[in-house]
Amino acid sequence: MSAVRRRVALIHGHRRAYRIGGSGPVLLLIHGMADNSSTFEPILERLAEDYTVIAPDLLGHGMSDRPRADYSLPAFANAMRDLLLYLGVERATLVGHSLGGGIAGQFTYQYPEMVERLVFVNTGGVTRSVSPVLRAASLPLSEVAIRAMALPGALPVAGAALSALSRVPHRIFVDNAECVRVLAGLPHAGTPRAFARTLRAVVDPRGQVVTMLDRSYLGADVPALIVWGSADPIIPVEHAHLLHATLPASLLEVFDGAGHFPFRADPERFLAVLTDFLATTEPAHLARVDLQSALRRDAELDADLDTGAETPA
């Protein structure tokens, strides 16, 4: 059956919400910062006709718990591993949007043997530049402003303002409707703290703290698709071209006029691009020895610091 259902798993004592449905090769869809698995609703049912789809709510997001915990990229990657093992899944294609793309890259670094393909959608973690709004949100006490959205009337006023600005023909406002949707989930109990911890793990006032470019070569043998909106006001489309250049075998698809959510702006096109990629590429079969070979191949120096002599491998 292709129907996608909502489920909850108790892992390490915390409730982890996720959506699951379909059968066949596994697609793990990882949402972005402050969002949740509902962001993939325009494509989940269609994908479930041919694939097993798993779309979790990250810890601190959606219907999952919001504990005082580790919200770093490695911790999120561990959580994705744990959920897949809990569900009996050994390998999957990872589809990561925004923060989810950074998690997918980190997951490949930590668990290469579990990755068949990678799909980066307006992904974070490519290079330093990022929206000034996110840089400002990483400042101390930003969660106080987020909690203020829970005050009576605050969210409707913010939503109305964003909706009005969305009619202004400028790329800065192209995703305002999506921002209204995401904002609606932020004031809930525990969310501001979890959001702040998640954001500060990857962004500071100077920009993105974590970049995958220095180690992306380790996943060079994993088939990769890069999808981006040309008018993304949060993570510029230039990041897509930079990532594509770093992964020469990757495929790049830019959605003209789309913003940070191309799979919601044009779900039919996104589905066509994704399913074609899945049908025309062979899944990777990496092992830790492949990482070892890649690390040694790209190393320029392995020297004994006491003598300066090169150390044999």
Sequence and secondary structure as in RCSB ss.txt:
>XXXX:A:sequence
MSAVRRRVALIHGHRRAYRIGGSGPVLLLIHGMADNSSTFEPILERLAEDYTVIAPDLLGHGMSDRPRADYSLPA
FANAMRDLLLYLGVERATLVGHSLGGGIAGQFTYQYPEMVERLVFVNTGGVTRSVSPVLRAASLPLSEVAIRAMA
LPGALPVAGAALSALSRVPHRIFVDNAECVRVLAGLPHAGTPRAFARTLRAVVDPRGQVVTMLDRSYLGADVPAL
IVWGSADPIIPVEHAHLLHATLPASLLEVFDGAGHFPFRADPERFLAVLTDFLATTEPAHLARVDLQSALRRDAE
LDADLDTGAETPA
>XXXX:A:secstr
    EEEEEEETTEEEEEEEE  SSEEEEE  TT  GGGGHHHHHHHTTTSEEEEE  TTSTTS   S   SHHH
HHHHHHHHHHHTT   EEEEEETHHHHHHHHHHHH GGGEEEEEEES SSSSS   HHHHHHTSTTHHHHHHHTT
STTHHHHHHHHHHHHTTSSSGGGTTHHHHHHHHTTTTSTTHHHHHHHHHHHHEETTEES  STTTGGGGTTS EE
EEEETT SSS THHHHHHHHHSTT EEEEETT  S HHHHSHHHHHHHHHHHHHHS      HHHHHHHHHHH  
  B TTT  B   
